[in-house]
Amino acid sequence: TARERLRGTRAHPGWGVVPGIGNLGRRVGVIGASRIGRRVLELLRPFDLRPALADPYVDAARAAELGVPLLALDDLLRTSDIVTLHAPETPRTRHLLGRRELALMPDGATLINTARGGLVDHDALIAELRTGRLSAILDVTDPEPLPADSPLYDLPNAFVTPHLAGSQGNELARLGATVAEEAARLGRGAGVAYPVEWAALEHEA
């Protein structure tokens, strides 16, 4: 990691060049064009990355509107330096990424899961991480929380956080304010700003 490389240079004069760090031009594969997935694509635009999308509910025209190429899941996994999950967990998507799918990812790739832990087969992921071939950043796990003896706590290429993305500190105040604003809209007879639509639950996260 960048931190380890920096610590390793303390005994040597000068900074030198740190190889292998930097995201310019890297392919970021987004799995799931959910509200969060679409927002991630939007946030990636200024950084000269190469985002791509895999989502069976999105057609080429919609992907073009989002400004990204639409790839089959296997193709996205094969060609992405970073894969980030933004799909719901349903019977169809449980263990969406298993041993076969993880093996498709290139050496040195990073998997990010801030969606649902069950999207990834954790036994398969641990096996891949033990080879040192991949890295993983996991805000969600399966089970959640992890058992105390989970190898994910100790693997140097796994970074685990306790399902806190977007819900710490002032973010909690914003969540409460949003709920209050929605209730006020309903009280005025207006429509809600963030409807939960039954038809979208299968493919929105």
Phi and psi in degrees as GROMACS dihedral restraints (atoms count N, CA, C in turn):
[ dihedral_restraints ]
;  ai    aj    ak    al  type     phi  dphi    fc
    3     4     5     6     1   -60.5    20    10
    4     5     6     7     1   -39.6    20    10
    6     7     8     9     1   -63.0    20    10
    7     8     9    10     1   -43.5    20    10
    9    10    11    12     1   -66.1    20    10
   10    11    12    13     1   -39.0    20    10
   12    13    14    15     1   -63.6    20    10
   13    14    15    16     1   -41.5    20    10
   15    16    17    18     1   -64.0    20    10
   16    17    18    19     1   -44.6    20    10
   18    19    20    21     1   -61.1    20    10
   19    20    21    22     1   -33.9    20    10
   21    22    23    24     1   -71.6    20    10
   22    23    24    25     1   -15.0    20    10
   24    25    26    27     1   -97.1    20    10
   25    26    27    28     1     1.7    20    10
   27    28    29    30     1   -59.7    20    10
   28    29    30    31     1   -33.4    20    10
   30    31    32    33     1   -85.7    20    10
   31    32    33    34     1     0.1    20    10
   33    34    35    36     1  -119.2    20    10
   34    35    36    37     1   140.9    20    10
   36    37    38    39     1   -72.1    20    10
   37    38    39    40     1   147.5    20    10
   39    40    41    42     1    79.5    20    10
   40    41    42    43     1   160.5    20    10
   42    43    44    45     1   -88.5    20    10
   43    44    45    46     1   -38.9    20    10
   45    46    47    48     1    68.5    20    10
   46    47    48    49     1  -168.2    20    10
   48    49    50    51     1  -106.9    20    10
   49    50    51    52     1   130.6    20    10
   51    52    53    54     1   -97.9    20    10
   52    53    54    55     1   106.9    20    10
   54    55    56    57     1   -75.2    20    10
   55    56    57    58     1   153.7    20    10
   57    58    59    60     1    79.9    20    10
   58    59    60    61     1     4.4    20    10
   60    61    62    63     1  -115.3    20    10
   61    62    63    64     1   134.4    20    10
   63    64    65    66     1   132.2    20    10
   64    65    66    67     1   143.8    20    10
   66    67    68    69     1  -111.0    20    10
   67    68    69    70     1     2.4    20    10
   69    70    71    72     1   -55.0    20    10
   70    71    72    73     1   123.7    20    10
   72    73    74    75     1    77.4    20    10
   73    74    75    76     1     2.7    20    10
   75    76    77    78     1   -75.0    20    10
   76    77    78    79     1   148.1    20    10
   78    79    80    81     1   -83.1    20    10
   79    80    81    82     1   122.9    20    10
   81    82    83    84     1  -110.4    20    10
   82    83    84    85     1   112.9    20    10
   84    85    86    87     1   -93.0    20    10
   85    86    87    88     1   119.6    20    10
   87    88    89    90     1  -101.9    20    10
   88    89    90    91     1   121.7    20    10
   90    91    92    93     1  -101.9    20    10
   91    92    93    94     1   107.5    20    10
   93    94    95    96     1   107.0    20    10
   94    95    96    97     1   113.1    20    10
   96    97    98    99     1   -92.7    20    10
   97    98    99   100     1    48.9    20    10
   99   100   101   102     1   -71.8    20    10
  100   101   102   103     1  -179.0    20    10
  102   103   104   105     1   -56.5    20    10
  103   104   105   106     1   -43.8    20    10
  105   106   107   108     1   -70.2    20    10
  106   107   108   109     1   -41.8    20    10
  108   109   110   111     1   -58.9    20    10
  109   110   111   112     1   -42.7    20    10
  111   112   113   114     1   -66.1    20    10
  112   113   114   115     1   -37.0    20    10
  114   115   116   117     1   -67.0    20    10
  115   116   117   118     1   -38.5    20    10
  117   118   119   120     1   -61.5    20    10
  118   119   120   121     1   -44.3    20    10
  120   121   122   123     1   -58.6    20    10
  121   122   123   124     1   -41.6    20    10
  123   124   125   126     1   -62.8    20    10
  124   125   126   127     1   -43.1    20    10
  126   127   128   129     1   -69.8    20    10
  127   128   129   130     1   -24.4    20    10
  129   130   131   132     1   -76.6    20    10
  130   131   132   133     1   -21.5    20    10
  132   133   134   135     1   -54.6    20    10
  133   134   135   136     1   -42.6    20    10
  135   136   137   138     1   -72.3    20    10
  136   137   138   139     1    -4.9    20    10
  138   139   140   141     1  -103.5    20    10
  139   140   141   142     1    14.2    20    10
  141   142   143   144     1    54.4    20    10
  142   143   144   145     1    42.0    20    10
  144   145   146   147     1   -98.3    20    10
  145   146   147   148     1   176.0    20    10
  147   148   149   150     1  -119.9    20    10
  148   149   150   151     1    82.2    20    10
  150   151   152   153     1   -74.0    20    10
  151   152   153   154     1   150.6    20    10
  153   154   155   156     1  -143.0    20    10
  154   155   156   157     1   162.0    20    10
  156   157   158   159     1  -129.8    20    10
  157   158   159   160     1   140.1    20    10
  159   160   161   162     1  -125.0    20    10
  160   161   162   163     1   121.8    20    10
  162   163   164   165     1  -164.4    20    10
  163   164   165   166     1   117.1    20    10
  165   166   167   168     1   -68.0    20    10
  166   167   168   169     1   -12.9    20    10
  168   169   170   171     1   -95.3    20    10
  169   170   171   172     1     2.5    20    10
  171   172   173   174     1  -113.3    20    10
  172   173   174   175     1   133.9    20    10
  174   175   176   177     1   -98.8    20    10
  175   176   177   178     1   175.2    20    10
  177   178   179   180     1   -61.8    20    10
  178   179   180   181     1   -36.0    20    10
  180   181   182   183     1   -65.2    20    10
  181   182   183   184     1   -42.8    20    10
  183   184   185   186     1   -67.4    20    10
  184   185   186   187     1   -39.7    20    10
  186   187   188   189     1   -61.8    20    10
  187   188   189   190     1   -38.1    20    10
  189   190   191   192     1   -63.5    20    10
  190   191   192   193     1   -38.4    20    10
  192   193   194   195     1   -61.8    20    10
  193   194   195   196     1   -35.7    20    10
  195   196   197   198     1   -79.1    20    10
  196   197   198   199     1   -10.7    20    10
  198   199   200   201     1    79.5    20    10
  199   200   201   202     1    27.2    20    10
  201   202   203   204     1  -136.4    20    10
  202   203   204   205     1   152.3    20    10
  204   205   206   207     1   -72.1    20    10
  205   206   207   208     1   144.2    20    10
  207   208   209   210     1   -98.9    20    10
  208   209   210   211     1   121.9    20    10
  210   211   212   213     1  -119.5    20    10
  211   212   213   214     1   153.0    20    10
  213   214   215   216     1   -64.8    20    10
  214   215   216   217     1   152.6    20    10
  216   217   218   219     1   -55.3    20    10
  217   218   219   220     1   -46.3    20    10
  219   220   221   222     1   -61.2    20    10
  220   221   222   223     1   -41.6    20    10
  222   223   224   225     1   -65.6    20    10
  223   224   225   226     1   -40.0    20    10
  225   226   227   228     1   -62.5    20    10
  226   227   228   229     1   -42.9    20    10
  228   229   230   231     1   -65.0    20    10
  229   230   231   232     1   -39.8    20    10
  231   232   233   234     1   -66.8    20    10
  232   233   234   235     1   -29.1    20    10
  234   235   236   237     1  -110.9    20    10
  235   236   237   238     1     2.5    20    10
  237   238   239   240     1  -102.1    20    10
  238   239   240   241     1   134.9    20    10
  240   241   242   243     1   -77.8    20    10
  241   242   243   244     1   -31.3    20    10
  243   244   245   246     1  -132.8    20    10
  244   245   246   247     1   131.1    20    10
  246   247   248   249     1  -118.5    20    10
  247   248   249   250     1   125.3    20    10
  249   250   251   252     1  -123.3    20    10
  250   251   252   253     1   129.5    20    10
  252   253   254   255     1   -94.7    20    10
  253   254   255   256     1   130.1    20    10
  255   256   257   258     1  -143.1    20    10
  256   257   258   259     1    42.6    20    10
  258   259   260   261     1  -110.7    20    10
  259   260   261   262     1   158.2    20    10
  261   262   263   264     1   -78.4    20    10
  262   263   264   265     1   159.3    20    10
  264   265   266   267     1   -94.4    20    10
  265   266   267   268     1   117.3    20    10
  267   268   269   270     1  -132.3    20    10
  268   269   270   271     1   173.1    20    10
  270   271   272   273     1   -55.2    20    10
  271   272   273   274     1   -31.1    20    10
  273   274   275   276     1   -76.5    20    10
  274   275   276   277     1   -28.5    20    10
  276   277   278   279     1  -103.2    20    10
  277   278   279   280     1    -4.3    20    10
  279   280   281   282     1   -61.2    20    10
  280   281   282   283     1   132.2    20    10
  282   283   284   285     1    55.0    20    10
  283   284   285   286     1    39.9    20    10
  285   286   287   288     1   -54.0    20    10
  286   287   288   289     1   -38.0    20    10
  288   289   290   291     1  -108.4    20    10
  289   290   291   292     1   106.0    20    10
  291   292   293   294     1  -114.1    20    10
  292   293   294   295     1  -160.8    20    10
  294   295   296   297     1   -57.9    20    10
  295   296   297   298     1   -46.0    20    10
  297   298   299   300     1   -63.4    20    10
  298   299   300   301     1   -45.4    20    10
  300   301   302   303     1   -67.5    20    10
  301   302   303   304     1   -43.1    20    10
  303   304   305   306     1   -64.2    20    10
  304   305   306   307     1   -33.4    20    10
  306   307   308   309     1   -66.1    20    10
  307   308   309   310     1   -21.1    20    10
  309   310   311   312     1   -73.5    20    10
  310   311   312   313     1   -23.8    20    10
  312   313   314   315     1   -68.4    20    10
  313   314   315   316     1   140.9    20    10
  315   316   317   318     1   -70.3    20    10
  316   317   318   319     1   156.3    20    10
  318   319   320   321     1   -56.3    20    10
  319   320   321   322     1   137.2    20    10
  321   322   323   324     1    86.1    20    10
  322   323   324   325     1    -1.0    20    10
  324   325   326   327     1   -74.5    20    10
  325   326   327   328     1   160.2    20    10
  327   328   329   330     1  -122.5    20    10
  328   329   330   331     1   132.7    20    10
  330   331   332   333     1  -103.0    20    10
  331   332   333   334     1   128.8    20    10
  333   334   335   336     1  -116.8    20    10
  334   335   336   337     1   126.5    20    10
  336   337   338   339     1  -126.6    20    10
  337   338   339   340     1   107.1    20    10
  339   340   341   342     1  -117.0    20    10
  340   341   342   343     1    17.2    20    10
  342   343   344   345     1  -100.0    20    10
  343   344   345   346     1   -88.1    20    10
  345   346   347   348     1  -138.6    20    10
  346   347   348   349     1   136.5    20    10
  348   349   350   351     1   -60.4    20    10
  349   350   351   352     1   -35.2    20    10
  351   352   353   354     1   -69.4    20    10
  352   353   354   355     1    -6.5    20    10
  354   355   356   357     1   -68.5    20    10
  355   356   357   358     1   -20.5    20    10
  357   358   359   360     1  -118.2    20    10
  358   359   360   361     1   133.8    20    10
  360   361   362   363     1   -74.9    20    10
  361   362   363   364     1   105.9    20    10
  363   364   365   366     1   -69.1    20    10
  364   365   366   367     1   -29.9    20    10
  366   367   368   369     1   -63.4    20    10
  367   368   369   370     1   -42.9    20    10
  369   370   371   372     1   -66.4    20    10
  370   371   372   373     1   -39.5    20    10
  372   373   374   375     1   -65.1    20    10
  373   374   375   376     1   -44.3    20    10
  375   376   377   378     1   -60.6    20    10
  376   377   378   379     1   -40.9    20    10
  378   379   380   381     1   -60.9    20    10
  379   380   381   382     1   -41.9    20    10
  381   382   383   384     1   -67.7    20    10
  382   383   384   385     1   -42.4    20    10
  384   385   386   387     1   -64.0    20    10
  385   386   387   388     1   -34.6    20    10
  387   388   389   390     1   -64.9    20    10
  388   389   390   391     1   -24.5    20    10
  390   391   392   393     1   -75.3    20    10
  391   392   393   394     1   -16.6    20    10
  393   394   395   396     1    80.6    20    10
  394   395   396   397     1     5.5    20    10
  396   397   398   399     1   -76.1    20    10
  397   398   399   400     1   -35.7    20    10
  399   400   401   402     1  -121.5    20    10
  400   401   402   403     1   164.9    20    10
  402   403   404   405     1  -122.4    20    10
  403   404   405   406     1   157.3    20    10
  405   406   407   408     1  -139.1    20    10
  406   407   408   409     1   138.3    20    10
  408   409   410   411     1  -118.9    20    10
  409   410   411   412     1   114.2    20    10
  411   412   413   414     1  -124.1    20    10
  412   413   414   415     1   114.4    20    10
  414   415   416   417     1   -94.7    20    10
  415   416   417   418     1   -12.9    20    10
  417   418   419   420     1  -131.5    20    10
  418   419   420   421     1   148.7    20    10
  420   421   422   423     1  -140.5    20    10
  421   422   423   424     1   172.0    20    10
  423   424   425   426     1  -140.1    20    10
  424   425   426   427     1   107.1    20    10
  426   427   428   429     1   -77.1    20    10
  427   428   429   430     1   172.8    20    10
  429   430   431   432     1  -133.1    20    10
  430   431   432   433     1   120.3    20    10
  432   433   434   435     1   -73.4    20    10
  433   434   435   436     1   164.3    20    10
  435   436   437   438     1   -67.0    20    10
  436   437   438   439     1   150.2    20    10
  438   439   440   441     1   -64.4    20    10
  439   440   441   442     1   155.0    20    10
  441   442   443   444     1   -61.6    20    10
  442   443   444   445     1   -24.8    20    10
  444   445   446   447     1   -97.4    20    10
  445   446   447   448     1    14.4    20    10
  447   448   449   450     1   -63.2    20    10
  448   449   450   451     1   132.3    20    10
  450   451   452   453     1   -61.5    20    10
  451   452   453   454     1   -20.7    20    10
  453   454   455   456     1   -62.3    20    10
  454   455   456   457     1   -25.7    20    10
  456   457   458   459     1   -67.0    20    10
  457   458   459   460     1   -30.2    20    10
  459   460   461   462     1  -109.3    20    10
  460   461   462   463     1   -15.4    20    10
  462   463   464   465     1   -66.2    20    10
  463   464   465   466     1   129.3    20    10
  465   466   467   468     1   -68.4    20    10
  466   467   468   469     1   -19.3    20    10
  468   469   470   471     1  -101.6    20    10
  469   470   471   472     1    16.6    20    10
  471   472   473   474     1  -119.7    20    10
  472   473   474   475     1   129.2    20    10
  474   475   476   477     1  -119.7    20    10
  475   476   477   478     1   112.3    20    10
  477   478   479   480     1  -114.7    20    10
  478   479   480   481     1   131.0    20    10
  480   481   482   483     1  -122.5    20    10
  481   482   483   484     1   155.6    20    10
  483   484   485   486     1   -87.9    20    10
  484   485   486   487     1    61.1    20    10
  486   487   488   489     1    50.5    20    10
  487   488   489   490     1    56.1    20    10
  489   490   491   492     1  -120.5    20    10
  490   491   492   493     1     2.9    20    10
  492   493   494   495     1   -60.1    20    10
  493   494   495   496     1   122.9    20    10
  495   496   497   498     1    77.4    20    10
  496   497   498   499     1    10.0    20    10
  498   499   500   501     1  -141.1    20    10
  499   500   501   502     1    47.5    20    10
  501   502   503   504     1  -128.2    20    10
  502   503   504   505     1   151.2    20    10
  504   505   506   507     1    56.1    20    10
  505   506   507   508     1  -126.2    20    10
  507   508   509   510     1   -63.9    20    10
  508   509   510   511     1   -21.7    20    10
  510   511   512   513     1   -62.6    20    10
  511   512   513   514     1   -34.0    20    10
  513   514   515   516     1   -64.5    20    10
  514   515   516   517     1   -38.1    20    10
  516   517   518   519     1   -64.0    20    10
  517   518   519   520     1   -38.1    20    10
  519   520   521   522     1   -66.5    20    10
  520   521   522   523     1   -38.5    20    10
  522   523   524   525     1   -60.0    20    10
  523   524   525   526     1   -45.8    20    10
  525   526   527   528     1   -63.0    20    10
  526   527   528   529     1   -41.2    20    10
  528   529   530   531     1   -63.9    20    10
  529   530   531   532     1   -37.6    20    10
  531   532   533   534     1   -65.0    20    10
  532   533   534   535     1   -42.3    20    10
  534   535   536   537     1   -61.7    20    10
  535   536   537   538     1   -43.5    20    10
  537   538   539   540     1   -63.8    20    10
  538   539   540   541     1   -40.2    20    10
  540   541   542   543     1   -65.6    20    10
  541   542   543   544     1   -39.4    20    10
  543   544   545   546     1   -63.8    20    10
  544   545   546   547     1   -42.8    20    10
  546   547   548   549     1   -61.9    20    10
  547   548   549   550     1   -39.2    20    10
  549   550   551   552     1   -65.1    20    10
  550   551   552   553     1   -38.8    20    10
  552   553   554   555     1   -62.4    20    10
  553   554   555   556     1   -44.5    20    10
  555   556   557   558     1   -62.6    20    10
  556   557   558   559     1   -39.6    20    10
  558   559   560   561     1   -62.6    20    10
  559   560   561   562     1   -30.4    20    10
  561   562   563   564     1   -85.0    20    10
  562   563   564   565     1    -3.3    20    10
  564   565   566   567     1    82.2    20    10
  565   566   567   568     1    12.1    20    10
  567   568   569   570     1   -91.2    20    10
  568   569   570   571     1   160.6    20    10
  570   571   572   573     1   -73.8    20    10
  571   572   573   574     1   155.5    20    10
  573   574   575   576     1   -75.7    20    10
  574   575   576   577     1   153.9    20    10
  576   577   578   579     1   -81.0    20    10
  577   578   579   580     1   -26.5    20    10
  579   580   581   582     1  -127.5    20    10
  580   581   582   583     1    71.9    20    10
  582   583   584   585     1   -69.6    20    10
  583   584   585   586     1   146.2    20    10
  585   586   587   588     1  -103.1    20    10
  586   587   588   589     1   108.9    20    10
  588   589   590   591     1  -100.3    20    10
  589   590   591   592     1   127.5    20    10
  591   592   593   594     1   -55.3    20    10
  592   593   594   595     1   -41.4    20    10
  594   595   596   597     1   -65.2    20    10
  595   596   597   598     1   -23.6    20    10
  597   598   599   600     1   -92.2    20    10
  598   599   600   601     1    -8.9    20    10
  600   601   602   603     1   -63.4    20    10
  601   602   603   604     1   -27.7    20    10
  603   604   605   606     1   -69.8    20    10
  604   605   606   607     1   -26.7    20    10
  606   607   608   609     1  -129.5    20    10
  607   608   609   610     1     4.5    20    10
  609   610   611   612     1  -105.1    20    10
  610   611   612   613     1   145.9    20    10
